[in-house]
C-alpha cells in the first residue's frame, strides 16, 4: 500500500500540538525526530549513552512526519493544518520557520522500520520500558518492566515528559494509592504507577484510539484488573457522566493524579484536579515546555496547590504539587 508522507519542519516546542493536528487530520501514523546533537544536556544517570552522529537536525528543531492514505487529499490536509499551525503563535508557541514536504512511500518504508530503534530503556531507578518484540532480562529483583507496544499512534516513552513523569511517580508512589492518569495515551504512566505499587489506576483519554491502546497494553502487562481505562475527561468522572456510568475502579477523592499533556490544557482543569484529590494528595503535571513554566506554576498556586518539587529534563518541566 502507498501512503502520502507529509513532513513538517518546525521546533521541538511545537511538536506536541502539531502531532495532534496530524492525528486529527486522519494520519495513519506520526513519527517525530528531534535534534540529535550532543550539545544538548542529556540525562545519563541510568546508563544511557549516545553515539555520533545522531542526526543533523539543528538544536531545538524537529521533523514531524504524518502518513496519510492516498484516498485522502493531501492538499485538503495542508489547507486544514497550515492555519492551525500559524495560530499557535497566539498561544506563545514558537513554531519557527515552518516548511512542508510531501512524498509517496510504501508500507515497508515506515510501518515497521521504526521498531529497530525502539530498544529496552531504563527510565528510572526501578522502571524499564521494553518493547514487546525485544528480549530483556531485569538486572535485579526490584527492576520493574513496562511491556509496551505503542503502535504508530503513540510514543515509545523516551520523550523527556514521559520519563519525567515516571521518575516523579517513583518518588510519590509508596504503595496502596489510588491514581488517576489524565490523557493516558498508550497507558504507560498507568502501568508504571501500578508496577510501583499503586492499588488501582483510572486511565482517562478522549481519544478512542488511545483508550484501545491503553487497554491492550494493560492486558499485555497482565494488569487489566488494576487499571480501568475510560473514554472520558476528568470533569466527566467528577460529575458522574463517564462512559455508561460503569465502575471506575477507584473512589474519589484519590491520592495521586498525573497528567502528561500540554501546558495550555493543564491550566484548563486545575480546579477539577483539586476537587478530585484528597487533602495532601499529589498532582504530577508534566508536558510543560520551559516557556510555560511560570504560567502553570502560578495557576497551580492560585488553585490552592503547594509546589513541592520542580523536575526538569532538557527543555521540559514537571511539577510535583500537593493539595493543601
Backbone as a ProteinNet text record, in pm:
[ID]
protein_1_A
[PRIMARY]
XXXXXXXXXXXXXXXXXXXXXXXXXXXXXXXXXXXXXXXXXXXXXXXXXXXXXXXXXXXXXXXXXXXXXXXXXXXXXXXXXXXXXXXXXXXXXXXXXXXXXXXXXXXXXXXXXXXXXXXXXXXXXXXXXXXXXXXXXXXXXXXXXXXXXXXXXXXXXXXXXXXXXXXXXXXXXXXXXXXXXXXXXXXXXXXXXXXXXXXXXXXXXXXXXXXXXXXXXXXXXXXXXXXXXXXXXXXXXXXXXXXXXXXXXXXXXXXXXXXXXXXXXXXXXXXXXXXXXXXXXXXXXXXXXXXXXXXXXXXXXXXXXXXXXXXXXXXXXXXXXXXX
[TERTIARY]
84.1	0	87.4	47.9	121.9	56.8	140.1	94.4	154.8	85.9	141.3	212.7	342.2	420.8	433.6	376.1	383.6	485.1	595.2	697.3	683.8	680.7	672.5	799.1	871.5	994.6	960.5	982.3	937	1031.9	981.1	1062.6	1019	1107.3	1072.9	956.8	950.6	844.6	705.7	696.1	566.3	528.6	613.1	593.5	459.9	425.1	304.7	179.2	168.5	48.9	37.9	148.8	143.6	117	173.8	147	-1.6	-62.4	-206	-286.8	-243.2	-312.4	-309.8	-195.5	-182.8	-276	-282.1	-373.2	-517.2	-554.5	-691.8	-725.4	-622.1	-643.9	-653.1	-636	-652.8	-526.1	-414.1	-287.7	-296.2	-245.7	-239.2	-121.9	-30.9	85.3	159	229.2	308.4	443.8	549.5	683.1	745.6	828.3	891.3	1040.9	1119.5	1264	1309.4	1366.4	1415.8	1566.3	1624.3	1767.1	1847	1941.6	2025.3	2163.1	2185.8	2316.8	2350.5	2477.8	2521.5	2543.4	2517.1	2535.6	2431.5	2312.8	2207.3	2239.8	2194.5	2215.7	2126.4	2183.4	2107.1	2121.7	2015.7	2017.9	2078.6	2190.1	2256.7	2270.7	2189.7	2207	2171.3	2095.1	2058.4	2135.9	2247.6	2335.6	2310.7	2224.3	2201.5	2330.8	2350.7	2467.9	2428.5	2505.9	2470	2591	2564.9	2670.1	2666.2	2778.9	2785.8	2792.8	2732.2	2639	2497.7	2416.1	2277.8	2189	2184.7	2121.3	2170	2132.3	2179.6	2070.6	1968.3	1862.2	1918.6	1901.8	1956.7	1900.3	1979.3	1939	1804.8	1711.1	1580.9	1478.2	1518.2	1426.3	1380.9	1281.4	1226.2	1165.3	1158.8	1090.3	975.9	854.8	736.5	680.6	661.9	609.4	471.7	375.1	242.4	217.4	156.5	135.3	-15.3	-53.7	-194.5	-225.6	-339.1	-386	-399.6	-370.1	-381.9	-527.1	-619.3	-760.1	-793.6	-706.4	-726.4	-651.3	-706.7	-642.6	-538.1	-413	-306.6	-319.1	-373.7	-394.3	-496.4	-603.5	-704.7	-647.1	-562.9	-499.8	-411	-334.2	-248.4	-331.4	-443.1	-530.4	-586.2	-607.2	-658.6	-550.9	-430.6	-325.1	-252	-222.1	-140.8	-197	-326.9	-379.4	-370.3	-386.9	-381	-238.9	-139.7	-0.6	30.8	-15.5	7.2	-56.1	-168.8	-241.8	-170.7	-76.1	-5.7	68.4	105.4	173.3	87	-44.8	-136.2	-125.9	-71.6	-54.2	91.5	169	311.9	392.2	350.9	427.3	507	638.1	726.3	736.6	689.3	693.8	811.2	885.5	998.7	953.4	1043.9	1011.6	965	834.8	777.7	786.6	831.5	828.4	765.5	717.2	643.6	703	695.5	743.1	650.8	613.7	525.5	592.7	586.1	634.6	550.7	561.9	488.2	580.9	533.8	613.4	526.6	590.3	517.9	514.3	430	420.4	556.4	636.8	764.7	859.1	835	922.7	903.4	785.3	760.6	686.6	600.1	510.2	583.2	695	769	913.7	962.6	1103.9	1143.5	1051.6	1083.7	1114.5	1066.4	1083.5	1229.7	1314.6	1456.1	1524.6	1464.5	1524.4	1466.2	1361.7	1297.4	1353.3	1444	1510.1	1472.2	1494	1467	1538.6	1466.6	1518.6	1492.6	1597.5	1585.2	1556.1	1439.5	1398.1	1402.1	1416.8	1423.7	1498.4	1507.8	1580.2	1521.9	1387.3	1322.4	1241.9	1230.1	1143	1221.8	1190.7	1248.1	1135	1137.1	1039.2	1095.7	1016.5	1062.3	959.1	998.1	904.1	872.4	751.7	706.4	787.5	848.4	921.2	1069.8	1114.4	1254	1269.3	1381.7	1415.5	1492.8	1464.5	1534.7	1523.1	1633.9	1635.4	1662.7	1574.6	1597.2	1729.9	1792.9	1923.2	1911.9	1791.3	1771.3	1623.9	1594	1456.2	1368.4	1428.6	1348	1342.6	1378.9	1362.7	1232.3	1141	1010.2	1005	948.5	944.4	806	802.3	680.3	683	601.9	592.1	506.6	556.4	485.6	485.5	366	352.1	276.3	349.1	283.6	205	232.3	168.8	221.6	166.2	213.7	151.5	56	-14.1	44.9	136.4	186	336.2	396.4	540.7	590.5	722.3	787.3	817.4	790.2	822.7	957.3	1028.7	1161.6	1157.8	1042.6	1034.2	1055.8	1125.5	1154.8	1033.2	917	799.7	753.6	765	723.4	820.5	949.8	1048.5	1043.4	1016.6	999.8	884.7	771.9	655.3	683.8	747.9	775.3	869.9	971.7	1063.6	993.3	903	830.7	730.4	664.6	575.5	653	775.8	857.5	881.2	881	901	777.1	658.3	536.5	453	474.5	400.9	473.4	407.4	468.7	397.4	282.7	209.7	67.7	-29.7	-169	-247.3	-184.4	-254.2	-353.5	-459.8	-548.3	-508.5	-497.9	-437	-528.5	-529.6	-594.8	-488.5	-486.9	-394.5	-476.4	-458.3	-536.7	-461.6	-527	-460.7	-362.4	-409.9	-322	-244	-295.3	-221.2	-206.6	-82.7	-56.7	-79.7	-102.8	-121.4	7.5	116	247.5	259	201.3	210.8	123.1	7	-80.6	-12.3	50.9	121.6	237.3	313	424.9	379.7	267.2	217	182.4	116.7	80.8	205.8	300.1	425.2	495.6	482.3	547.4	469.3	346	272	136.2	91.1	-42.2	-147.5	-251.5	-357.8	-439.3	-478.8	-558.9	-541.2	-545	-532.9	-652.8	-712.6	-815.1	-746.3	-739.3	-670.7	-774	-763.9	-863.4	-803.9	-882.5	-842.9	-968.3	-968.7	-1082.6	-1068.8	-950.7	-924.4	-955.4	-1052.5	-1086.4	-969.8	-880.7	-763	-671.7	-655.9	-575	-636.9	-767.3	-836.5	-810.7	-821.3	-795.7	-650.5	-556.7	-414.8	-382.4	-435.7	-408.2	-464.1	-582.4	-640.3	-555.3	-507.8	-425.5	-293.4	-230.3	-103.7	-122.2	-234.8	-264.1	-276.3	-340.2	-355.7	-221.3	-135.4	-2.5	76.4	57	127.9	51.2	-60.4	-142.6	-194.8	-233.3	-279.2	-419.9	-495	-629.3	-722.9	-690.5	-774	-736.9	-626.1	-582.3	-575.4	-607.7	-612.8	-746.6	-825.1	-952.7	-934.7	-961.6	-942.8	-1079.2	-1096.8	-1224.5	-1204.5	-1301.8	-1304.3	-1379.5	-1304	-1364.3	-1257.3	-1300.8	-1208.9	-1231.4	-1150.2	-1159	-1290.8	-1339.2	-1465.7	-1580.2	-1577.7	-1680.6	-1682.4	-1564	-1554.1	-1608	-1569.7	-1613.1	-1764.4	-1821.1	-1964.8	-2047.3	-1980.4	-2053	-2111.6	-2051.4	-2102.3	-2009.5	-1929.7	-1837.2	-1913.8	-1841.9	-1895.7	-1987.7	-2119.4	-2221.7	-2223.6	-2160.2	-2154.7	-2103.7	-2010	-1952.4	-1857.3	-1825.6	-1733.4	-1599.4	-1542.3	-1416.4	-1293.8	-1315	-1200.9	-1136.1	-1171.1	-1117.9	-1234.3	-1207.2	-1308	-1254.9	-1331.7	-1291.7	-1310.7	-1222.8	-1101.5	-986.9	-890.5	-777	-652.2	-546.1	-422.1	-324.6	-333.2	-238.7	-312.2	-284.3	-328.7	-207.1	-194	-82.7	-138.4	-80.2	-123	-0.3	24.3	135.6	75.3	35.5	-31.2	19.3	-35.1	11.9	-19.7	70.2	52.4	-80.9	-119.7	-244.9	-364.3	-359.6	-468.8	-462.1	-341.1	-324.5	-390.6	-373.1	-426.3	-578.7	-639.8	-784.8	-858.6	-794.6	-869.8	-799.2	-719.5	-651.9	-752.5	-861.3	-962	-1028.3	-1046.7	-1102.8	-1008.9	-878.8	-779.5	-786.1	-794.9	-800.4	-920	-1032.8	-1154	-1141.7	-1069.8	-1060.9	-953.1	-869.6	-762.4	-804.1	-757.7	-778.3	-676.8	-703.9	-606.9	-471.6	-365.5	-232.5	-199.4	-297.1	-273.1	-178.7	-117.1	-16.4	-73.3	-33.3	-63.3	68.7	93.6	212.7	170.2	217.3	182.2	306	300.1	414.9	366.9	460.1	427.4	441.2	509.7	519	651.6	643.3	764.7	811	941.2	1001.9	939.4	891.2	834.2	698.3	639	509.9	524.9	647.2	669.7	606.1	630.1	579.4	427.1	370	224.3	156.6	207.7	148.3	171.1	290.8	321.7	225.7	202.1	113	-30.6	-72.2	-208.4	-227.4	-127.3	-134.6	-145.6	-62.3	-63.9	-196.8	-248	-374.8	-491.6	-480.6	-588.3	-576.8	-471.4	-459.6	-355.1	-267.2	-161.3	-32.5	46.2	183.5	277	373.5	471.7	580.6	585	683.8	814.7	806.2	928.4	906.2	1013.6	1011.9	1123.1	1084.8	1182.2	1196	1317.6	1343.8	1426.2	1398.2	1483.1	1481	1600.5	1613.4	1531.1	1436.5	1358.8	1219.3	1198.9	1066.1	1062.9	943.7	926.4	814.3	832.2	725.9	715.4	594.3	570.7	516.7	562.5	500.5	427.7	295.2	213.8	132.8	106.9	34.3	-84.4	-198.1	-318.8	-304.3	-332.4	-319.9	-421.6
-119.7	0	124.4	226.8	351.7	457.1	543.4	647.4	781.4	889.3	1022.9	1057.3	1084.3	1122.7	1275.1	1338	1482.5	1512.9	1578.6	1616.7	1765.2	1797.1	1935.3	1965.7	2066	2107.7	2223.4	2205.3	2302.5	2301.2	2334.9	2337	2225.9	2191.9	2091.7	2141.2	2270.7	2328.7	2302.1	2295.2	2281.1	2136.6	2042.4	1902.2	1846.3	1865.9	1804.3	1852.1	1983.3	2038.7	1995.6	2006.4	1971.9	1822.8	1740.5	1596.2	1569.1	1641	1625.3	1669.3	1777.6	1823.3	1714.3	1647.2	1541.8	1424.5	1386.4	1277.6	1314.9	1438.1	1482.2	1494.4	1514.5	1524.3	1387.7	1279.8	1145.7	1069.1	1111	1040.4	896.8	804.5	664.9	637.9	732.1	721.1	853.5	880.2	1002.9	966.8	1017.7	997	1132.5	1138.4	1262.9	1239.2	1325.9	1321.1	1459.7	1464.6	1590.8	1598.7	1711.5	1732.4	1619.1	1565.2	1456.5	1502.3	1633.3	1683.9	1648.7	1632.5	1604.4	1732.5	1848.5	1974.5	1991.9	1931	1945.8	1860.5	1908.7	1835.6	1712.8	1596.3	1471.9	1401.7	1334.6	1260	1122.6	1094.7	965.4	889.1	926.4	866.1	718.8	671	529.2	452.3	511.1	439.1	463	560.2	588.4	638.6	606.3	657.2	689.3	776.5	829.5	823.5	789	779.6	899.5	932.7	1031.1	959.6	1012.8	1125	1073.8	1152.7	1114.2	1158.8	1288.8	1340.7	1483.2	1542.4	1677.2	1782.5	1750.2	1847.2	1953.9	2083	2188.6	2183.1	2231.2	2234	2304.5	2238.8	2297.7	2277.4	2213.2	2191.1	2045.4	2019	1883.5	1861.2	1733.9	1692.8	1600	1637.2	1557.7	1502.9	1372.8	1308.8	1249	1283.9	1224.5	1140.8	1023.3	930.5	918.6	952.5	959.1	867.6	800.3	716.8	801	739.8	812.9	840.4	781.9	813.3	954	1008.6	1142.9	1244.2	1362.5	1468.4	1538.2	1527.3	1591.4	1743.3	1796	1940.9	1988.2	1910.8	1946.5	1938.5	1839	1823	1942.8	1987.1	2103.8	2229.5	2244.3	2360.1	2360.3	2240.9	2230	2257.2	2205.4	2209	2342.8	2401.8	2523.2	2636.7	2670.2	2778.5	2746.3	2619.8	2581.3	2598.5	2566.6	2584.9	2733.4	2813.9	2957.9	3017	2961.6	3012.5	2984.3	2891.8	2857.2	2976.5	3073.7	3193.2	3266.5	3255	3320.9	3259.9	3137.8	3069.9	3073	3163.7	3179.5	3053	2976.5	2858.5	2894.2	2888.4	2921.6	2803.1	2819.4	2710.2	2723.8	2835.1	2856.3	2889.1	2873.9	2894	2760.3	2737.3	2607.4	2585.9	2467.9	2428	2289.2	2256.1	2131.9	2057.6	1925.9	1842.3	1721.4	1684.2	1569.3	1472.4	1344.3	1240.9	1115.6	1022.4	896.2	785.7	707.8	598.1	473.2	358.4	232.4	193.1	95.6	47.7	13.3	-56.2	-104.6	8.6	127.5	240.4	295	269	332.4	248.1	156.6	88.7	11.2	-51	-129.8	-87.6	-0.7	36.2	101.6	178.9	248.8	154.6	31	-61.5	-94.6	-86.7	-120	-20.9	98	199.7	199.7	121.5	116.4	-3.1	23.1	-79.4	-62.9	-166	-150.3	-28.3	50	177.1	189.7	200.5	224	372.1	403.4	543.5	595.2	505.6	548.6	442.2	462.8	367	227.8	218.5	86.8	51.2	141.6	117.2	110.4	7.8	-8.3	-30.7	43.8	26.8	-72.2	-175.1	-279	-301.9	-285.6	-319.3	-467.9	-502	-641.1	-735.4	-684.8	-771.4	-787.8	-725.8	-734.2	-826.7	-896.2	-977.4	-891.9	-911.4	-833.7	-904.5	-909.7	-970.8	-864.1	-847.8	-747.2	-771	-661.1	-671.8	-702.5	-680.8	-708	-733.3	-780	-814	-690.6	-573.2	-451.2	-366.9	-425.4	-356.9	-404.8	-312	-346.2	-315.1	-408.2	-396.2	-350.5	-243.8	-199.2	-250.2	-351.9	-404.3	-307.7	-268	-165.1	-195.2	-185.7	-186.5	-58.5	49.8	179.3	193.4	108.2	126.3	251.8	287.7	405.4	534.9	524.5	644.7	705.3	634.2	682.6	663.9	733.7	731.1	607.7	599.3	483.3	504.1	624.1	653.1	719	740.4	800.1	951.9	1012.3	1158.1	1207.5	1322.2	1372.3	1385.6	1424.5	1443.1	1311.7	1202.8	1072.5	1022	1030.3	984.4	1068.9	1199.7	1285.2	1235.5	1203.7	1155.7	1024.4	933.2	802.5	816.2	899.3	919.4	988.5	1080.4	1150.2	1057.6	972.7	872.3	783.6	752.3	668.8	737.1	869.9	944.8	945.8	951.7	974.1	848.5	742.9	617.7	534	510.6	432.8	299.2	280.6	155.3	177.2	122.9	128.7	249.3	339.9	459.9	430.1	510.7	513.4	634.3	613.7	712.2	737.5	862.2	895.2	944.4	886.5	924.7	994.6	1126.2	1205.7	1218.1	1177.6	1178.1	1064.1	942.8	827	783.5	811.3	769.9	619.2	572.1	427.7	358.1	435.1	375.7	356.7	410.9	384.5	433.1	548.8	600.4	520	479.1	395.9	264	204.7	78	99.2	207.9	237.3	257	326.3	351.1	220.5	129.2	1.3	-81.9	-81.6	-154.9	-104.6	25.3	84.6	61.7	9.3	-25.7	36.7	117.2	175.4	64.8	88.8	-10.6	-23.3	91.1	90.4	224.7	221.7	342.8	354.5	472.7	505.7	585.7	529.8	591.8	653.7	783.6	856.5	911.7	907.7	973.1	996.5	1106.5	1138.3	1076.1	1023.5	962.2	812.9	763.8	620.9	530.6	580	500.7	483.7	590.9	583.8	486.9	493.1	403.3	257.7	227.8	91.4	50.5	141.6	112.5	90.4	176.1	162.8	31.9	-4.8	-131.8	-250.7	-244.8	-354.2	-363.4	-248.8	-251.1	-294.2	-257.8	-307.9	-459.8	-511.6	-656.8	-724.3	-665.3	-720.2	-734.3	-637.5	-639.3	-713.8	-778.7	-856.6	-769.4	-646	-552.1	-500.9	-571.8	-523.3	-521.2	-595.5	-594	-479.1	-408.7	-297.5	-164.5	-167.5	-44.8	-40.2	62.5	83.7	196.6	169	268.8	319.1	450.8	510.6	617.6	625.9	736.1	851.2	939	1046.1	1148.9	1265.8	1360.5	1360.7	1437.2	1435.2	1491.8	1597	1656.5	1556.7	1476.6	1375.4	1274.6	1241.2	1146.6	1210.2	1335.2	1404	1420.4	1454.3	1480.4	1354.9	1241.6	1116.4	1096.7	1163.1	1149.5	1064.4	979.7	894.5	787.7	722.2	620	521.3	535.2	441.4	427.8	524.2	518.9	384.8	326.2	198.8	221	115.6	128.7	187.3	272.3	340.2	266.9	178.5	109.4	186.1	314.4	399.3	471.4	527.7	605.8	746.2	844.8	984.5	1025.9	1109.9	1164.2	1063.1	1081.5	989.6	1053.7	973.9	1022.1	1084.1	1041.5	1089.8	1109.7	1221.6	1244.1	1282.4	1224.1	1255	1294.3	1398.3	1443.3	1482.5	1410.1	1441.2	1493.1	1619.5	1680.3	1823.3	1896.9	2031.8	2128.1	2225.2	2323.1	2395.4	2429.8	2502.3	2421.9	2291.1	2203.9	2184.7	2169.3	2153.7	2268.3	2390.9	2508.1	2516.4	2441.3	2445.8	2367.9	2262.6	2179	2162.3	2260.4	2252.4	2244.3	2320.5	2316.1	2178.8	2112.9	1977.6	1880.9	1896	1811	1832.8	1960.4	1993.1	1924.9	1926.7	1865.3	1714	1652.5	1506.4	1449.5	1537.6	1492.7	1505.3	1411.4	1425.3	1526	1586.9	1678.7	1609.6	1678	1617.7	1534.8	1520.2	1440.6	1509.6	1428.8	1478.4	1493.8	1602.1	1623.7	1636	1542	1546	1599.8	1719	1784.3	1794.4	1729.5	1730.3	1767	1763.6	1806.5	1957.2	2020.4	2166.4	2213	2288.6	2344	2461.8	2488	2583.6	2722.6	2765.3	2899.7	2911.4	2798.2	2797.8	2765.3	2748.1	2703.9	2797.5	2926.5	3020.7	3032.4	3023.6	3031	2915.6	2794.6	2676.8	2682.4	2721.9	2731.2	2825.6	2942.7	3039.5	2989.4	2919.1	2864.8	2758.8	2676	2574.3	2638.9	2738.8	2806.3	2877.4	2942	3014.7	2921.7	2795.5	2698.9	2628.9	2659.3	2602.2	2494.3	2478.7	2378.4	2440.5	2361.4	2396.1	2321.8	2392.1	2328.6	2266.8	2133.6	2065.9	2042.6	2027.9	1999.6	2037.1	2081.7	2109.9	2029.2	1934.5	1848.6	1890.6	1884.2	1927.5	1823.9	1814.5	1736.7	1806.8	1838.8	1918.9	2046.2	2075	2199	2177.2	2062.3	2027.1	2026.6	2051.9	2068.4	1979.4	1923.4	1850.1	1902.1	1938.9	1986.5	1875.3	1872.1	1791.2	1888.1	1893.1	1985.7	1905.7	1968.2	1899.1	1983.2	1917	1986.7	2022.7	2149	2195.1	2129.8
0	0	0	-74.7	-80.1	10.1	65.9	157.4	116	149.5	137.3	267.3	258.6	375.5	377.3	478	495	604.7	568.6	665.7	696.9	825.4	871.1	949.8	906.4	973.4	1066.9	1196.3	1295.1	1414.7	1533.5	1655	1750.5	1844.1	1944.6	2031.3	2050.8	2133.5	2076.8	1944.5	1878.5	1847.7	1883.4	1844.2	1890.7	2018.6	2073.9	2000.5	1979.7	1916.3	1770.2	1694.8	1552.5	1534	1618.8	1611.2	1629.8	1724	1747.6	1625.9	1559.2	1438.2	1330.9	1316.8	1215.6	1246.4	1373.7	1412.5	1380.7	1416	1394.2	1245.5	1163.3	1018.8	952.3	1032	978.9	951.8	1011.2	989	1038.8	957.7	999.1	1090.2	1099.5	1186.4	1187.1	1295.7	1308.3	1367.7	1306.5	1362	1390.4	1494.6	1537.7	1553.8	1495.9	1515.5	1558.6	1680.7	1732.8	1715.2	1756.1	1739.2	1801.9	1726.2	1776.6	1817.6	1821.3	1858.1	2002	2030.4	2167.2	2246.3	2186.1	2257.4	2367.2	2348.9	2449.4	2572	2685.9	2810.2	2812.2	2842.7	2844.1	2978.6	3018.6	3143.5	3117.4	3181.9	3162.6	3294.3	3395.4	3527.5	3530.4	3429.1	3426.5	3320.3	3276.2	3185.9	3039.1	3003.8	2862.6	2798.7	2674.1	2604	2460.6	2398.6	2268.3	2175.8	2050.4	1950.8	1856.8	1799.9	1692.1	1559.3	1449.4	1457.1	1484.6	1550.9	1576.8	1460.7	1433.5	1312.3	1291.7	1182	1151.9	1169.9	1248.3	1276.7	1371.3	1339.8	1425.2	1567	1661	1801.1	1817.9	1888.4	1915	1805.1	1696.8	1585.3	1581.1	1496.8	1487	1350.2	1312.5	1190.3	1229.3	1188.1	1218.2	1087.9	1081.4	961.5	990.7	906.7	915.3	791.5	808.4	697.1	670.7	547.1	510.6	392.7	403.3	293.1	167.3	52.6	-73.7	-109.8	-34.4	-55.4	-5.7	80.4	133.4	47.8	33.7	-43.6	41.6	1.9	78.7	72	-37.6	-47.6	55.4	72.5	171.7	313.3	336.1	467.6	498.6	399.8	419.9	446.6	375.6	397.3	539.5	595	731.5	834.8	811.5	911.8	916.9	802.2	799.8	885.7	874.1	959.4	1108.5	1144.5	1285.6	1340.3	1256.6	1298.6	1312.8	1218.4	1226.6	1351.5	1392.3	1508.3	1640.1	1640.7	1764.5	1824.2	1739.4	1790.3	1892	1878.2	1973.1	2112.6	2121	2249.4	2294.6	2232.8	2266.3	2239.4	2140.7	2099.4	1974	1985.2	1874.1	1778.8	1656.7	1558.9	1463.2	1474.3	1385.2	1242.8	1149	1007.8	949.7	958.3	921.1	769.6	730.3	589.7	579.5	459.7	438	318.8	325.9	215.7	204.9	82.4	60.1	-35.4	-2.7	-94.1	-75.6	-168.9	-163	-114.2	-17.5	37.3	46.3	64.2	80.8	227.5	261.3	399.5	457.7	380.2	430.7	467.4	412.3	441	581.6	641.8	771.3	872.8	829.2	922.9	1031.5	996.5	1095.1	1110.2	1021.7	1023.9	1156.2	1218.2	1342	1457.7	1447.2	1558.9	1587	1484.2	1505.6	1598.7	1618	1703.9	1844.2	1868.1	1999	2075.3	2167.9	2247.3	2394.3	2477.5	2620.2	2675.7	2757.4	2806.9	2955.9	3034.2	3178.8	3199.9	3254	3265.9	3408.7	3505.2	3645.3	3723.9	3853.5	3935.7	3932	3912	3917.1	3793.3	3697.6	3582.5	3451.7	3373.3	3239.9	3140.4	3031.4	2924.2	2823	2791.3	2698.6	2589.6	2462.6	2354.9	2357.7	2321.7	2332.3	2244.9	2137.8	2044.8	2080.4	2190.8	2231.4	2352.4	2358.6	2475.2	2574.7	2703.6	2804.9	2939.2	3013.7	3145.9	3250.4	3350.1	3454.5	3525.3	3566.2	3631.2	3779.5	3837.3	3979.1	4005.5	4126	4161	4177.8	4199.7	4216.6	4090	3975.3	3847.1	3784.4	3756.8	3704.2	3554.5	3478.8	3333.3	3287.6	3208.3	3143.5	3000.1	2972	2835.2	2753.3	2637.3	2561.9	2412.8	2355.1	2209.8	2175.2	2149.4	2132.6	2003.9	1904.9	1775.2	1709.4	1595.7	1524.4	1577.5	1669	1714.1	1840.5	1907.1	2035.1	2043.4	2140.3	2155.2	2227.2	2237.7	2298.4	2445.6	2496.5	2635.5	2652.8	2543.1	2551.2	2559.3	2533.8	2537.8	2680.8	2697.3	2832.4	2921.9	2866.5	2951.9	3013.5	2937.3	2989.2	3095.1	3067	3164.5	3291.7	3277.4	3395.1	3482.1	3418.5	3492.3	3564.1	3495.7	3556.3	3675.5	3661.4	3773.4	3890.6	3858.3	3964.5	4032.7	3955.4	4015.9	4113.1	4077.6	4165.2	4299.9	4301.4	4425.4	4513.7	4451.8	4531.1	4555	4476.3	4497.6	4602	4713.3	4821.8	4844	4778.4	4790	4838.1	4762.5	4804.1	4757.1	4679.2	4634.1	4521.8	4517.2	4401.6	4318	4186.2	4097.2	3978.1	3929.8	3803.5	3706.5	3587.5	3480.8	3372.5	3358.5	3264.2	3131.8	3022.8	2892.2	2883	2903.2	2925.6	2802.8	2680.6	2560.3	2553.3	2553.3	2546.5	2679.5	2786.7	2918.9	2995.4	2945.7	3004.4	3148.5	3179.9	3316.3	3412	3364.3	3446.4	3481.6	3382.4	3405.8	3502	3481.4	3570.4	3713.3	3732.9	3868.3	3939.5	3868.7	3930.3	3958	3866.7	3889.6	4015.4	4043.4	4160.1	4289.2	4277.8	4397.9	4414.2	4317.6	4327.8	4333.7	4411.2	4425.9	4298.2	4240.3	4117.9	4048	3913.5	3833	3740.4	3740.4	3642.1	3532.1	3412.1	3298.8	3205.1	3180.9	3102.4	2973.8	2867.3	2742.6	2660	2585.7	2499.2	2361.3	2330.6	2200.4	2207.6	2129	2134.9	2094.8	2007.6	1970.9	2092.5	2170.6	2292.3	2392.3	2407.1	2500.5	2463.2	2334.5	2287.7	2312.5	2284.1	2302.6	2450.3	2537.9	2681	2736.2	2692.1	2738	2694	2570.4	2519.2	2594.8	2623.5	2695.4	2840.2	2901.3	3036.2	3034.7	2929.3	2915.9	2894.4	2810.8	2785.3	2915.4	3005.8	3134.4	3243.3	3205.2	3298.7	3413.1	3380.7	3482.6	3455.8	3371.3	3338.4	3458.7	3564.9	3684.9	3778.4	3748.6	3834.4	3759	3630.7	3550.6	3479.1	3507.8	3440.3	3339.7	3212.9	3107.7	3061.8	3058.8	3021.2	2914.4	2823	2727.4	2793.4	2858	2936	2969.9	3019.1	3078.8	3229.5	3300.3	3446.6	3495.8	3431.5	3474	3461.6	3353.2	3334.8	3447.6	3497.7	3609.6	3737.8	3762.4	3884.7	3888	3772.4	3765.6	3740.5	3725.8	3708.8	3571	3470.9	3333.5	3248.3	3313.2	3238.7	3161.1	3075.9	2985	3056.3	3030.3	3079.2	3231.6	3302	3448.4	3499.8	3429.6	3471.3	3589.7	3664.6	3778.4	3734.9	3821.3	3788.9	3842.9	3937.1	3996.2	4109.2	4122.5	4229.5	4296.4	4411.4	4483.2	4505.3	4459.9	4479.6	4625	4679.3	4617.6	4621	4529.9	4520.3	4579.4	4585.9	4647.4	4546.2	4418.9	4317.3	4184.9	4117.7	3980.7	3898.5	3780.1	3690.8	3555.2	3494.8	3362.3	3282.6	3175.4	3085	2955	2956.9	2842.4	2827	2733.2	2705.8	2820	2839.4	2946.4	2935.6	2813.5	2794.1	2842.8	2823.1	2868.7	3019.7	3073	3217.4	3292.5	3241.4	3310.4	3303.7	3211.6	3197.1	3306	3361.3	3456.2	3591.3	3629.9	3759.8	3874.4	3865.8	3972.4	3980.7	3865.9	3866	3937.5	3912.2	3979.8	4131	4170.1	4313.1	4379.1	4309.5	4364	4374.8	4280.8	4275.7	4367.3	4426.3	4516.3	4662.1	4743.8	4886.7	4942.2	5057.7	5117.9	5135.2	5091.8	5097.1	4975.5	4883.5	4763.7	4666.7	4580.9	4487.4	4346.7	4282.3	4140.8	4065.9	3974.1	3889.7	3754	3720.6	3595.1	3507.8	3391.1	3301.7	3160.8	3062.2	2927.4	2912.6	3007.3	3013.9	2953.8	2845.1	2786.5	2873.1	2871.2	2964.1	2959.3	2843.4	2834.7	2904.5	2942.3	3012.5	3160.8	3207.7	3344.9	3447.1	3435	3534.2	3529.4	3408.2	3394.7	3467.5	3445.5	3510.3	3661.6	3701.9	3845.3	3915.7	3857.9	3920	3923.8	3816.5	3813.1	3921.5	3944.1	4048.9	4187	4211.4	4341.2	4362.6	4258.7	4269.1	4300	4256.8	4280.3	4414.8	4491.4	4625	4639.7	4540.6	4549	4602.7	4671.6	4706.6	4611.1	4555.9	4467.2	4553.4	4557.7	4640.6	4566.9	4435.1	4358.6	4212.8	4149.1	4005.9	3941	3857	3789.6	3644	3592.4	3455.8	3380.1	3251.6	3160.5	3025.4	2976.7	2856.4	2873.6	2786.1	2795.2	2852.9	2919.2	2968.4	3120.7	3173.7	3318.5	3369	3488.3	3557.7	3700	3740.1	3877.4	3964.8	4088.3	4191.2	4282	4271.4	4351.1	4451.9	4566.5	4672.4	4719.5	4733.9	4778.8	4926.4	4955.9	5094.1	5185.2
[MASK]
++++++++++++++++++++++++++++++++++++++++++++++++++++++++++++++++++++++++++++++++++++++++++++++++++++++++++++++++++++++++++++++++++++++++++++++++++++++++++++++++++++++++++++++++++++++++++++++++++++++++++++++++++++++++++++++++++++++++++++++++++++++++++++++++++++++++++++++++++++++++++++++++++++++++++++++++++++++++++++++++++++

